[in-house]
Amino acid sequence: MPIIMPIRDLRNTSEISELAHKQQEPIFITKNGYSDLVVMSAELYERFAQINRIDQAIYEAEKEIEEGAEPISIDSAMERLNRKYYG
């Protein structure tokens, strides 16, 4: 079940931080009854970012194959992916 809080609860920063780290789920902040912000721990954000990088790489690979590129090994793909995102 999603965690939802009104924006006025943002005053309780320590409580929100503790909840975000304990639950490891996004906390949806509402303003005037509508979704306005999302708060999450840095660890959870990093997991979401990693998933997004993997999804983006898969999308790009599928597009390249549709355009006639030759498939490569998983080791080669991971090496390229790491170079692309981590220098």
Secondary structure, 3 states (H helix, E strand, C coil): CCEEEEHHHHHCHHHHHHHHHHHCCCEEEEECCEEEEEECCHHHHHHHHHHHHHHHHHHHHHHHHHCCCCCCCHHHHHHHHHHHHHC
